Amino acid sequence: MTKHSNTTSTAKLPFFWVLMLLIPVAAIVLPELVLRAAGYGETIALFQTFESNPDYYSINPKLGERYFPGKNTRPEVAVTDIFLKQKPADAFRIFVLGASTTAGYPYLYNASFPSMLKIMLREYYPDRRIEVINLAMPAVTSYAVREIALQLDDYQPDMLLIYAGHNEFYGGLGVASTASLGGSRWLVNTYLRLRDFRLVQLISSGMAGVRQMFAGSAAGESGTLMQRMVQDRAIAYRSDLFDRAGEIFRGNIGDVLDHCRDRNLPVMIGTLVSNIRDQQPFVDVFSEEQRKIEWQQQFTLANELYEKQQFSEAAIAVKSAIAIDSLPASQYFLQGQILEASGDTVAAYAAFYRAKEFDGLRFRASEVLNQIIEKFGESSGVGIVPIREMFEAQSPGNLPGRALLLEHLHPNVDGYLLMATTFAESIIQSGVLGEPVVATLPDSLWRQRIGVSELDKMVGDLRIDYLKSCWPFQPDAPLPQAEFPVPNAADPVVQLVRQFWLGEINWEAMHVKAAELFRSREQWEKAAAEYRVLAIASEINPSPYIFLADMLIRLQQFDEALAALKKAVAIEPNVAAYQQIGRILLLQKQPSLALPYLQQALQLQPDNPGLYFDLARTWFLQGDLPRANQAIQ
């Protein structure tokens, strides 16, 4: 009896272990299936089919939601960037990764350096199909750069460009942000790998809700995104948290480079630039609270002496403040101002950079990250693009400031143009595309071709004005956007800018309405600028090119009009465009060149009487009177 009982128990053991294994599996699989059946959550793809043409991909506008768990945040993506699903044999496909600077904030769209870079490379290499897809988004960190880069293999990249690093503390999943998942790089990257599971999304949302409940209004949804993302507002230089951010950046970008090296995919990384001359530190960190009052008195004295232009005495006073406490960043910024005013820009350079390094509120990347980037350049297949160095070279005293930067780190249009030309030069020098067909063009010419109008600049100015009215630039709570005062608010153009800023109309509608407004006023040059913006942004839509050509003809800029019309018919055959090309060539006394365009128009619309008249003129100018008469009849 005992022997039989033991045998029975032994026989049940495999079933017992199978059951024990199935219980935890079922505990995960069943809730996952239930959540999916209930429609909870979603898988956020990298790209989606472009609505206007199924042969193309566009960037998924929801992409940024991946990196802000529980934050109800969707940073803007480059919705106008598209590329063919079937890559042409002559295509060279570049993906660009980064955050708000790479996205082109505060202008976005055509004012981003990747958009300008695409125009430049297409000019230099007209025999290649250059594709530049900007995957950057405001407020993301190297976690986003890493995850996106590792998902690009199926889309056949030929090169990756990276400009990222300013958001390592306060961007999505940053170590000091309200969207942080902690300081473990492995844990955060594991979360991103598992994020598509609905159970993970549910747990993430629950954790975010609990954290929000305990955090209270400090971490609420009021204020700008810049304010809402900040958790730790005073991070000392070389503290544990400071060093951890650097290690995460090194690890994430290092993973990208390893991935690309295994695939012989070239990568270029830009050094990071920020405003050191005209952006004073946001937060001072003190090593000894008991000596804070003593330090403040000495710092105030130094500042008063500087304002009185007593620079020698001010220099001595600020050194005394540094001797009391070497951590506060403001004293180094003041020291830089004193040294620059004294004519010693070399010493001022060191002081201004030290001020930025010691700023406790870390919206500007540390030079530690630039050192990491330079180290990456020692690896094969990695090129370093000297963005910081070029900004220094183009700034008075080698001190990057308001000449090229709008606030603490975002470039103005000239700054973005400088970034684009610097990346373009690095790509040309790398030889990956061979020798350029066209010689290097001056910046003055690029400014006319990049498709950035006065409206875009007005949008940028409005966004920056509002940003600077908020924390950390101002201590008070900001006005709601709808109540923010806008100069010349009655001006119809300003109204369009404001409507776009408030989200009442989209970017394309703003430019279309502006173009129509300028046309109604017969302001042909301004209307042409708006149509040029639209043509560059929607490169497979022929309509903006046709409207642009109409404005250029009115301005008697016939060569430019021809170029626009030829781009239109290259996208899609169009009767009006073919006919207009023919008429311009006839006006220029080139009937032999006009003839094939008019004949193509006639094939598309054989009952167009105007075309027969144009053909008659063509034959007449060529001396073929019988054909001219036949065309009229």
URSUL-V707012 format. One record per residue. RES is the residue in three letters. SS is DSSP state (H for helix, E for strand, C for the rest). PHI is phi in degrees with one decimal (none if undefined). D_LAST is the distance of its C-alpha to the last C-alpha in Angstrom with 1 decimal. Layout:
RES|SS|PHI|D_LAST + RES|SS|PHI|D_LAST
//
This chain:
MET|C|none|116.5 + THR|H|-66.4|115.8 + LYS|H|-63.1|114.2 + HIS|H|-64.3|111.9 + SER|H|-62.7|110.9 + ASN|H|-65.2|110.1 + THR|H|-63.8|108.0 + THR|H|-63.0|106.1 + SER|H|-63.3|105.5 + THR|H|-64.8|104.3 + ALA|H|-66.4|101.8 + LYS|H|-81.0|100.4 + LEU|H|-59.6|99.8 + PRO|H|-57.4|96.4 + PHE|H|-61.9|95.1 + PHE|H|-61.1|96.6 + TRP|H|-69.5|94.7 + VAL|H|-61.6|91.5 + LEU|H|-62.6|91.9 + MET|H|-63.2|92.7 + LEU|H|-74.9|89.5 + LEU|H|-73.2|87.3 + ILE|H|-59.9|88.5 + PRO|H|-66.2|86.9 + VAL|H|-63.4|83.8 + ALA|H|-64.4|83.5 + ALA|H|-64.2|84.2 + ILE|H|-96.7|81.0 + VAL|H|-68.7|78.8 + LEU|H|-62.4|79.4 + PRO|H|-59.9|78.6 + GLU|H|-62.8|75.5 + LEU|H|-65.6|74.3 + VAL|H|-64.1|75.2 + LEU|H|-63.0|73.3 + ARG|H|-66.5|70.2 + ALA|H|-63.8|70.4 + ALA|C|-80.9|70.8 + GLY|C|80.0|67.7 + TYR|C|-77.9|69.6 + GLY|C|70.8|68.1 + GLU|C|-163.3|65.2 + THR|C|-94.2|64.2 + ILE|C|-96.8|62.1 + ALA|C|-73.9|59.8 + LEU|C|-71.5|58.6 + PHE|E|-127.6|54.9 + GLN|E|-138.9|52.7 + THR|E|-65.7|49.3 + PHE|C|-68.3|46.7 + GLU|C|-60.6|45.3 + SER|C|-80.6|41.7 + ASN|C|-158.5|41.5 + PRO|C|-67.6|44.2 + ASP|C|-79.2|43.8 + TYR|E|-117.7|45.6 + TYR|E|-99.8|49.0 + SER|E|-127.6|49.9 + ILE|E|-76.6|53.4 + ASN|C|-64.8|55.5 + PRO|C|-63.3|56.0 + LYS|C|-87.5|59.4 + LEU|H|-51.6|60.5 + GLY|H|-64.7|62.8 + GLU|H|-62.1|64.9 + ARG|H|-56.4|66.6 + TYR|H|-105.1|68.5 + PHE|C|-133.5|69.8 + PRO|C|-58.8|72.1 + GLY|C|72.6|72.9 + LYS|C|-102.5|71.2 + ASN|C|52.1|68.2 + THR|C|-120.1|66.2 + ARG|C|-131.2|62.7 + PRO|C|-65.3|61.6 + GLU|C|-67.5|57.9 + VAL|C|-114.6|56.1 + ALA|C|-79.1|52.8 + VAL|C|-66.1|50.6 + THR|C|-87.4|47.4 + ASP|C|-84.3|48.7 + ILE|E|-131.9|47.2 + PHE|E|-153.9|47.2 + LEU|E|-67.7|46.0 + LYS|C|-65.0|48.4 + GLN|C|-96.0|47.7 + LYS|C|-69.7|48.3 + PRO|C|-66.6|45.8 + ALA|C|-63.9|47.4 + ASP|C|-94.0|46.4 + ALA|E|-81.7|47.6 + PHE|E|-125.0|50.6 + ARG|E|-105.6|51.9 + ILE|E|-113.8|54.3 + PHE|E|-105.6|56.2 + VAL|E|-115.3|57.9 + LEU|E|-123.1|61.1 + GLY|E|164.4|63.0 + ALA|C|-120.7|63.6 + SER|H|-64.1|62.4 + THR|H|-64.3|61.9 + THR|H|-66.7|59.7 + ALA|H|-72.2|57.9 + GLY|C|94.4|57.1 + TYR|C|-59.8|59.2 + PRO|C|-92.0|58.9 + TYR|C|-89.3|55.1 + LEU|C|63.7|54.4 + TYR|H|50.3|50.9 + ASN|H|-65.6|49.0 + ALA|H|-84.1|52.1 + SER|C|-74.2|54.2 + PHE|H|-65.0|55.0 + PRO|H|-62.5|53.6 + SER|H|-65.1|50.2 + MET|H|-64.0|50.3 + LEU|H|-60.9|51.6 + LYS|H|-59.5|48.7 + ILE|H|-63.0|46.3 + MET|H|-64.1|48.5 + LEU|H|-65.5|48.9 + ARG|H|-67.7|45.2 + GLU|H|-71.6|44.6 + TYR|H|-73.4|47.4 + TYR|C|-127.3|46.5 + PRO|C|-65.8|42.7 + ASP|C|-87.2|43.1 + ARG|C|-115.3|45.2 + ARG|E|-90.9|44.5 + ILE|E|-88.1|47.1 + GLU|E|-117.9|48.3 + VAL|E|-124.8|50.9 + ILE|E|-111.8|52.3 + ASN|E|-92.4|54.7 + LEU|C|-97.2|57.4 + ALA|C|-74.1|59.6 + MET|C|-144.8|60.8 + PRO|C|-60.1|63.0 + ALA|C|69.9|66.7 + VAL|E|-102.6|67.1 + THR|C|-114.7|69.6 + SER|H|-66.2|70.0 + TYR|H|-62.6|70.7 + ALA|H|-67.5|67.0 + VAL|H|-57.5|65.9 + ARG|H|-62.5|68.2 + GLU|H|-64.3|67.2 + ILE|H|-64.7|63.4 + ALA|H|-58.5|63.7 + LEU|C|-74.8|65.7 + GLN|C|-105.0|63.0 + LEU|C|-92.7|60.1 + ASP|H|-54.4|60.7 + ASP|H|-67.9|58.3 + TYR|H|-105.1|55.4 + GLN|C|53.9|55.7 + PRO|C|-71.1|56.4 + ASP|C|-105.5|56.3 + MET|E|-164.7|58.2 + LEU|E|-114.0|60.0 + LEU|E|-117.2|60.4 + ILE|E|-130.4|63.2 + TYR|E|-136.3|64.1 + ALA|C|-156.7|66.7 + GLY|C|146.2|70.3 + HIS|C|-71.2|70.6 + ASN|C|-103.2|71.0 + GLU|C|-62.0|73.8 + PHE|C|-90.4|76.3 + TYR|C|-113.7|74.3 + GLY|C|-78.7|71.2 + GLY|E|-56.2|70.8 + LEU|C|72.7|73.9 + GLY|C|-65.0|75.2 + VAL|C|-66.7|79.0 + ALA|C|-117.1|79.5 + SER|E|-101.8|76.9 + THR|C|-74.0|77.2 + ALA|C|-106.7|75.1 + SER|C|-79.4|77.5 + LEU|C|-110.1|79.0 + GLY|C|105.8|81.7 + GLY|C|-94.6|82.2 + SER|C|-87.6|82.1 + ARG|H|-63.0|78.9 + TRP|H|-61.0|79.7 + LEU|H|-63.9|79.9 + VAL|H|-66.3|76.7 + ASN|H|-67.8|74.7 + THR|H|-66.2|76.4 + TYR|H|-57.2|75.3 + LEU|H|-64.6|71.7 + ARG|H|-66.8|71.9 + LEU|H|-96.8|73.3 + ARG|C|-60.6|71.2 + ASP|C|-68.1|69.0 + PHE|C|-71.3|72.0 + ARG|H|-66.0|72.3 + LEU|H|-65.9|76.0 + VAL|H|-64.8|75.7 + GLN|H|-64.4|73.2 + LEU|H|-65.3|75.7 + ILE|H|-62.6|78.6 + SER|H|-61.3|76.6 + SER|H|-65.5|75.6 + GLY|H|-64.1|79.1 + MET|H|-62.6|80.5 + ALA|H|-64.9|78.0 + GLY|H|-64.9|79.0 + VAL|H|-64.2|82.7 + ARG|H|-62.9|82.2 + GLN|H|-64.8|80.2 + MET|H|-63.9|83.0 + PHE|H|-79.3|85.6 + ALA|H|-73.7|83.5 + GLY|H|74.3|82.9 + SER|H|-67.7|80.6 + ALA|H|-60.2|80.8 + ALA|H|-108.9|78.5 + GLY|C|-71.5|76.5 + GLU|C|-98.1|72.8 + SER|C|-83.6|72.9 + GLY|C|80.3|71.8 + THR|C|-75.7|69.2 + LEU|H|-58.2|68.8 + MET|H|-55.1|70.5 + GLN|H|-77.3|73.6 + ARG|H|-66.9|73.7 + MET|C|-85.8|73.7 + VAL|E|-88.0|76.8 + GLN|C|-103.3|80.2 + ASP|C|-100.4|82.4 + ARG|C|-99.0|81.9 + ALA|C|-142.6|84.5 + ILE|C|-111.9|84.3 + ALA|C|-70.8|86.6 + TYR|C|-60.7|85.5 + ARG|C|64.8|86.6 + SER|C|-73.4|87.9 + ASP|H|-58.9|87.8 + LEU|H|-67.3|84.6 + PHE|H|-58.8|83.0 + ASP|H|-66.5|83.8 + ARG|H|-64.3|82.7 + ALA|H|-60.8|79.2 + GLY|H|-64.1|79.0 + GLU|H|-67.6|80.2 + ILE|H|-64.4|77.7 + PHE|H|-60.4|74.8 + ARG|H|-58.5|76.2 + GLY|H|-68.8|76.5 + ASN|H|-67.4|73.2 + ILE|H|-68.6|71.1 + GLY|H|-59.8|73.4 + ASP|H|-61.9|72.5 + VAL|H|-61.8|68.8 + LEU|H|-66.3|69.4 + ASP|H|-62.5|71.6 + HIS|H|-60.0|68.9 + CYS|H|-71.0|66.2 + ARG|H|-62.7|68.6 + ASP|H|-63.5|69.2 + ARG|C|-109.9|65.4 + ASN|C|54.1|64.8 + LEU|C|-99.9|62.6 + PRO|E|-69.0|62.6 + VAL|E|-129.7|63.5 + MET|E|-125.6|63.3 + ILE|E|-121.2|65.5 + GLY|E|-88.2|65.3 + THR|C|-69.6|68.5 + LEU|C|-95.8|68.9 + VAL|C|-121.2|68.7 + SER|C|-148.5|69.8 + ASN|C|-80.4|70.7 + ILE|C|-100.5|74.1 + ARG|C|-82.9|74.2 + ASP|C|-117.6|73.0 + GLN|C|-120.8|74.0 + GLN|C|-70.1|77.7 + PRO|C|-57.9|79.3 + PHE|C|-80.8|79.1 + VAL|C|-138.2|82.6 + ASP|C|-92.5|85.8 + VAL|C|-110.7|88.1 + PHE|C|-114.2|91.8 + SER|C|-84.6|94.4 + GLU|C|-134.8|97.4 + GLU|H|-62.6|97.0 + GLN|H|-68.4|100.5 + ARG|H|-105.6|99.3 + LYS|H|-63.2|96.0 + ILE|H|-64.7|97.3 + GLU|H|-60.9|98.8 + TRP|H|-63.0|95.4 + GLN|H|-60.2|93.5 + GLN|H|-63.0|95.8 + GLN|H|-69.7|95.3 + PHE|H|-65.1|91.6 + THR|H|-60.7|91.4 + LEU|H|-60.8|93.4 + ALA|H|-60.9|91.1 + ASN|H|-66.3|88.0 + GLU|H|-63.7|89.7 + LEU|H|-65.2|90.5 + TYR|H|-64.2|86.9 + GLU|H|-65.2|85.6 + LYS|C|-84.5|88.0 + GLN|C|62.7|86.6 + GLN|C|-95.0|90.1 + PHE|H|-69.8|88.6 + SER|H|-63.1|91.7 + GLU|H|-66.6|93.8 + ALA|H|-63.5|91.0 + ALA|H|-62.7|90.8 + ILE|H|-66.3|94.5 + ALA|H|-64.5|94.3 + VAL|H|-70.2|91.5 + LYS|H|-65.1|93.4 + SER|H|-66.1|96.4 + ALA|H|-64.3|94.2 + ILE|H|-63.1|93.1 + ALA|H|-66.1|96.8 + ILE|H|-72.8|97.5 + ASP|C|-152.6|94.8 + SER|C|-87.4|92.2 + LEU|C|-89.2|89.9 + PRO|C|-56.0|88.1 + ALA|C|-75.0|84.6 + SER|H|-58.5|84.4 + GLN|H|-67.7|87.0 + TYR|H|-74.2|84.9 + PHE|H|-64.6|81.8 + LEU|H|-62.5|84.0 + GLN|H|-60.2|85.4 + GLY|H|-61.8|81.9 + GLN|H|-62.5|81.1 + ILE|H|-63.4|84.3 + LEU|H|-66.2|83.8 + GLU|H|-64.3|80.2 + ALA|H|-63.5|81.3 + SER|C|-83.2|84.1 + GLY|C|93.1|81.5 + ASP|C|-99.8|82.5 + THR|H|-72.3|79.1 + VAL|H|-66.4|80.4 + ALA|H|-68.8|83.3 + ALA|H|-62.1|81.0 + TYR|H|-55.1|78.7 + ALA|H|-64.2|81.5 + ALA|H|-68.0|82.7 + PHE|H|-63.9|79.3 + TYR|H|-65.9|78.8 + ARG|H|-64.9|82.3 + ALA|H|-60.7|81.6 + LYS|H|-64.4|78.6 + GLU|H|-64.5|80.7 + PHE|H|-93.7|83.5 + ASP|C|-63.2|81.3 + GLY|C|-70.6|82.7 + LEU|C|-94.4|79.4 + ARG|C|-96.8|77.4 + PHE|C|-87.6|73.7 + ARG|C|-109.1|73.3 + ALA|C|-63.6|73.8 + SER|C|-73.8|77.0 + GLU|H|-67.1|77.1 + VAL|H|-59.1|78.9 + LEU|H|-67.5|75.5 + ASN|H|-64.7|74.1 + GLN|H|-64.9|77.0 + ILE|H|-63.7|76.2 + ILE|H|-61.0|72.6 + GLU|H|-60.1|73.7 + LYS|H|-66.0|76.0 + PHE|H|-57.5|73.2 + GLY|C|-64.6|71.5 + GLU|C|-77.5|74.4 + SER|C|-84.7|73.0 + SER|C|-68.7|70.6 + GLY|C|81.7|67.0 + VAL|E|-118.8|67.4 + GLY|E|-108.7|66.0 + ILE|E|-100.4|67.2 + VAL|E|-99.7|64.6 + PRO|C|-79.8|66.4 + ILE|H|-66.0|65.0 + ARG|H|-57.8|68.2 + GLU|H|-64.6|68.8 + MET|H|-70.8|65.3 + PHE|H|-63.9|65.8 + GLU|H|-62.6|69.2 + ALA|H|-64.2|67.8 + GLN|C|-96.4|65.2 + SER|C|-111.6|67.7 + PRO|H|-56.1|70.2 + GLY|H|68.0|73.5 + ASN|H|60.8|72.1 + LEU|C|-114.5|72.6 + PRO|C|-56.7|69.7 + GLY|C|-155.3|69.3 + ARG|C|-66.9|67.0 + ALA|C|-62.8|64.8 + LEU|C|-125.5|63.2 + LEU|E|-126.1|64.7 + LEU|C|-83.0|64.3 + GLU|C|-143.3|67.7 + HIS|C|-76.9|70.0 + LEU|C|-157.5|67.6 + HIS|C|-86.1|63.9 + PRO|E|-69.6|61.7 + ASN|C|-83.6|59.3 + VAL|H|-60.7|55.7 + ASP|H|-62.9|56.9 + GLY|H|-65.9|59.6 + TYR|H|-66.1|57.2 + LEU|H|-63.9|55.1 + LEU|H|-65.0|58.2 + MET|H|-61.1|59.0 + ALA|H|-63.2|55.6 + THR|H|-66.3|55.7 + THR|H|-68.5|59.3 + PHE|H|-64.5|58.4 + ALA|H|-60.7|55.3 + GLU|H|-62.2|57.6 + SER|H|-66.0|60.1 + ILE|H|-65.9|57.5 + ILE|H|-61.0|56.2 + GLN|H|-65.8|59.7 + SER|H|-69.0|60.6 + GLY|C|81.5|58.2 + VAL|C|-65.4|57.1 + LEU|C|-105.6|53.4 + GLY|C|80.4|54.0 + GLU|C|-77.3|53.0 + PRO|C|-66.2|50.4 + VAL|C|-76.6|47.1 + VAL|C|-107.1|46.8 + ALA|C|-69.2|49.7 + THR|C|-58.3|51.5 + LEU|C|-104.1|49.7 + PRO|C|-75.4|51.6 + ASP|H|-59.3|52.3 + SER|H|-59.5|50.4 + LEU|H|-74.7|47.2 + TRP|H|-63.2|48.1 + ARG|H|-58.1|48.7 + GLN|H|-80.0|45.0 + ARG|H|-110.3|44.0 + ILE|C|-79.7|46.6 + GLY|C|73.9|44.9 + VAL|C|-119.6|47.9 + SER|C|-100.3|47.1 + GLU|H|-62.5|49.5 + LEU|H|-63.1|49.7 + ASP|H|-61.6|51.1 + LYS|H|-67.1|53.7 + MET|H|-65.3|54.6 + VAL|H|-60.8|55.1 + GLY|H|-60.6|57.4 + ASP|H|-61.9|59.3 + LEU|H|-65.1|59.8 + ARG|H|-62.4|61.1 + ILE|H|-70.1|63.4 + ASP|H|-59.1|64.7 + TYR|H|-68.5|65.6 + LEU|H|-58.0|67.1 + LYS|H|-74.2|69.3 + SER|C|-86.7|70.5 + CYS|C|-111.6|72.0 + TRP|C|-64.5|74.8 + PRO|C|-93.2|75.7 + PHE|C|-73.3|74.3 + GLN|C|-131.2|75.9 + PRO|C|-76.5|79.0 + ASP|C|-80.0|77.9 + ALA|C|-66.5|75.9 + PRO|C|-74.9|72.2 + LEU|C|-69.1|70.4 + PRO|C|-57.9|68.1 + GLN|H|-54.7|64.6 + ALA|H|-64.8|63.4 + GLU|H|-99.5|66.1 + PHE|C|-70.7|65.5 + PRO|C|-68.8|64.6 + VAL|C|-119.5|61.2 + PRO|C|-59.8|60.6 + ASN|C|56.0|57.8 + ALA|C|-63.2|57.5 + ALA|C|-80.2|55.5 + ASP|C|-65.7|52.6 + PRO|H|-57.0|49.7 + VAL|H|-68.3|49.3 + VAL|H|-62.5|53.0 + GLN|H|-62.1|52.8 + LEU|H|-63.7|50.3 + VAL|H|-60.6|52.5 + ARG|H|-65.7|55.5 + GLN|H|-60.6|53.8 + PHE|H|-65.2|53.0 + TRP|H|-59.8|56.6 + LEU|C|-83.3|58.0 + GLY|C|81.4|55.9 + GLU|C|-81.6|54.0 + ILE|C|-135.2|50.6 + ASN|C|-89.0|49.7 + TRP|H|-62.2|48.7 + GLU|H|-63.8|45.0 + ALA|H|-62.1|44.9 + MET|H|-57.9|46.7 + HIS|H|-72.2|44.1 + VAL|H|-63.1|41.1 + LYS|H|-64.4|42.6 + ALA|H|-65.3|43.5 + ALA|H|-61.3|39.9 + GLU|H|-64.1|38.6 + LEU|H|-62.2|41.4 + PHE|H|-66.6|40.6 + ARG|H|-64.0|36.9 + SER|H|-64.0|37.9 + ARG|C|-90.2|40.0 + GLU|C|58.3|37.3 + GLN|C|-94.5|39.7 + TRP|H|-62.6|37.0 + GLU|H|-66.4|39.5 + LYS|H|-67.9|41.8 + ALA|H|-63.6|39.0 + ALA|H|-60.2|37.8 + ALA|H|-61.5|41.4 + GLU|H|-70.7|41.5 + TYR|H|-68.0|38.3 + ARG|H|-65.4|39.6 + VAL|H|-56.5|42.8 + LEU|H|-67.5|40.9 + ALA|H|-64.3|38.8 + ILE|H|-70.1|41.9 + ALA|H|-75.0|43.8 + SER|C|-118.7|41.2 + GLU|C|-72.6|39.9 + ILE|C|-108.6|38.1 + ASN|C|-109.2|36.2 + PRO|C|-74.2|32.8 + SER|H|-57.0|32.6 + PRO|H|-59.2|35.0 + TYR|H|-66.0|33.2 + ILE|H|-67.6|29.9 + PHE|H|-64.0|31.8 + LEU|H|-60.3|33.7 + ALA|H|-60.6|30.6 + ASP|H|-59.5|29.4 + MET|H|-66.3|32.8 + LEU|H|-67.6|32.8 + ILE|H|-64.2|29.4 + ARG|H|-62.7|30.9 + LEU|C|-87.4|33.9 + GLN|C|60.6|31.7 + GLN|C|-100.2|33.3 + PHE|H|-71.9|30.2 + ASP|H|-64.3|32.0 + GLU|H|-66.5|33.9 + ALA|H|-64.0|30.8 + LEU|H|-58.9|29.2 + ALA|H|-60.6|32.5 + ALA|H|-65.8|32.5 + LEU|H|-66.6|28.9 + LYS|H|-66.2|29.7 + LYS|H|-67.1|32.8 + ALA|H|-62.5|30.9 + VAL|H|-74.4|28.6 + ALA|H|-69.2|31.7 + ILE|H|-76.9|33.2 + GLU|C|-160.4|30.4 + PRO|C|-56.8|26.6 + ASN|C|-146.2|24.8 + VAL|H|-59.4|21.1 + ALA|H|-60.6|22.0 + ALA|H|-68.3|24.2 + TYR|H|-59.5|21.9 + GLN|H|-64.4|19.2 + GLN|H|-67.6|22.0 + ILE|H|-60.0|23.3 + GLY|H|-59.4|20.1 + ARG|H|-65.4|19.9 + ILE|H|-64.0|23.5 + LEU|H|-66.4|23.2 + LEU|H|-65.8|20.4 + LEU|H|-60.8|22.8 + GLN|C|-88.7|25.5 + LYS|C|60.7|23.5 + GLN|C|-125.1|23.5 + PRO|H|-62.6|19.9 + SER|H|-66.0|21.4 + LEU|H|-78.4|23.2 + ALA|H|-71.2|20.4 + LEU|H|-54.2|18.0 + PRO|H|-62.6|20.2 + TYR|H|-69.4|20.6 + LEU|H|-67.1|16.9 + GLN|H|-67.3|16.5 + GLN|H|-64.6|19.6 + ALA|H|-62.7|18.3 + LEU|H|-65.7|15.2 + GLN|H|-62.3|17.7 + LEU|H|-78.7|19.7 + GLN|C|-143.6|17.0 + PRO|C|-68.7|13.8 + ASP|C|-101.5|12.8 + ASN|C|-90.2|13.0 + PRO|H|-65.2|10.2 + GLY|H|-62.4|12.3 + LEU|H|-66.9|12.3 + TYR|H|-65.0|8.6 + PHE|H|-65.2|9.4 + ASP|H|-64.3|12.7 + LEU|H|-65.8|11.5 + ALA|H|-61.4|9.5 + ARG|H|-60.7|12.9 + THR|H|-62.4|14.7 + TRP|H|-63.6|13.4 + PHE|H|-61.8|13.9 + LEU|H|-66.2|17.4 + GLN|C|-88.3|18.1 + GLY|C|83.2|17.4 + ASP|C|-100.1|14.7 + LEU|H|-66.2|12.4 + PRO|H|-58.7|10.7 + ARG|H|-66.5|9.8 + ALA|H|-61.8|8.8 + ASN|H|-64.3|6.3 + GLN|H|-62.7|5.1 + ALA|H|-65.0|5.5 + ILE|H|-69.4|3.8 + GLN|C|-72.2|0.0
//
